[in-house]
Amino acid sequence: MEHSISYVGLDVHKDTIAVALAEPGKRGEVREYGKIANTPTALKTLVAKLTRGGGTLRFCYEAGPCGYGIQRQLTAAGHECIVVAPSLIPRKPGERIKTDRRDAINLAKLHRAGELTPVWVPDQADEAIRDLVRARQAAVRTLRQARQQLSGFLLRHGHHYNRPAWTLMHRRWLAGLKFEHAVHCIVLEDCIAAVEAAAARRDRLEAHIEAALAEWSLAPVVRALQALRGMALVGAATLAAELGDITRFDNPRQLMAYLGLVPSEHSSGATRRQGGITKAGNGAARRMLIEAAWSYRFPARISREQLLRQEALSKPIRDTAWKAQERLCRRYRKLAQAGKPASVVTAAIARELSGFVWAIARQVQRPGA
């Protein structure tokens, strides 16, 4: 049965797709098939030609800016297609030539050998929420940049606000600033307008995220994750959108490794060295867990906001959230007292927090829960 399977490697670009074919059998020929246009019609024609000889086709291509349209088209046509993690494709150290033809052949050969690592492919509804969440993240970056530009402008001209910034009082202080040249007042007002526009965009997108949850299949997971300390609506929605079905991880260690929160290691013989976290996998979800980990530096307690978020949740989920808070607050205090750097402490807390995220998601998505 295995000998009737042909493996097709696709090197996808905006306008073209380079195609390579690995013939059935471990010693079968791997050859270039040619280039086609990156259009649904051209892809449909390619599939029709390849299926004339009979047998099963298995496609693969690298994850990239062209998205998952090809995977969805091939899957709808009844063919298996995986989207490959580019950073996990095996590379020969001596390779110095990279072409579309070589990449397609390499993909077909590695797919036949079973050495490619597929990524999770969201359905269209999950991808829409993820795009919305990432638009909000872009708005936050724009807001931070606008604030930094305004602060830098004020610093260059000797204006210092020695209290918490970006409050109503800070805005009133900005309105009362005076400069020797009128042009500087124009620059100040432009910087203020940029900050206010970025803040309005961020708030608008957060409102859209909250409204979109009502029709999302992962909304129960988002509500359950908000039981955890430091995990409000945006944080929980980001984790659910970026990770998708968390139950696809068999144990929390797999989730920790996927998030890049496990320490790197270089061991040889009797020598074992561990370094910083690997930072592999999904960076947006990892950053959200790191931000949530900072809240565990305070003593364990359930705040009013957290209590309101937990009211509609089941007792097992609330118990898991309190267990997480007790453990992680104690762990944070112990590591800090041991003199560990703050970045190391928060990474360790985020790693353990991801285990509790996995446990809560499993409780929500378990049959009969």
Stockholm file with secondary structure:
# STOCKHOLM 1.0

chainA/1-369         MEHSISYVGLDVHKDTIAVALAEPGKRGEVREYGKIANTPTALKTLVAKLTRGGGTLRFCYEAGPCGYGIQRQLTAAGHECIVVAPSLIPRKPGERIKTDRRDAINLAKLHRAGELTPVWVPDQADEAIRDLVRARQAAVRTLRQARQQLSGFLLRHGHHYNRPAWTLMHRRWLAGLKFEHAVHCIVLEDCIAAVEAAAARRDRLEAHIEAALAEWSLAPVVRALQALRGMALVGAATLAAELGDITRFDNPRQLMAYLGLVPSEHSSGATRRQGGITKAGNGAARRMLIEAAWSYRFPARISREQLLRQEALSKPIRDTAWKAQERLCRRYRKLAQAGKPASVVTAAIARELSGFVWAIARQVQRPGA
#=GR chainA/1-369 SS CGGGEEEEEEEECSSEEEEEEECSSTTCCEEEEEEEESSHHHHHHHHHHHTTTCSEEEEEEECSTTTTHHHHHHHHTTCEEEEECGGGSCCCTTCCCCCHHHHHHHHHHHHHHTCCCBCCCCCHHHHHHHHHHHHHHHHHHHHHHHHHHHHHHHHHTTCCCCSCSSSHHHHHHHHTCCCSSHHHHHHHHHHHHHHHHHHHHHHHHHHHHHHHGGGCTTHHHHHHHTTSTTCCHHHHHHHHHHHCCGGGSSSHHHHHHHTTCSEEEEEETTEEEEEEECCCSCHHHHHHHHHHHGGGGSCCCCCHHHHHHHTTSCHHHHHHHHHHHHHHHHHHHHHHHTTCCHHHHHHHHHHHHHHHHHHHHHHHHSTTC
#=GC SS_cons         CGGGEEEEEEEECSSEEEEEEECSSTTCCEEEEEEEESSHHHHHHHHHHHTTTCSEEEEEEECSTTTTHHHHHHHHTTCEEEEECGGGSCCCTTCCCCCHHHHHHHHHHHHHHTCCCBCCCCCHHHHHHHHHHHHHHHHHHHHHHHHHHHHHHHHHTTCCCCSCSSSHHHHHHHHTCCCSSHHHHHHHHHHHHHHHHHHHHHHHHHHHHHHHGGGCTTHHHHHHHTTSTTCCHHHHHHHHHHHCCGGGSSSHHHHHHHTTCSEEEEEETTEEEEEEECCCSCHHHHHHHHHHHGGGGSCCCCCHHHHHHHTTSCHHHHHHHHHHHHHHHHHHHHHHHTTCCHHHHHHHHHHHHHHHHHHHHHHHHSTTC
//
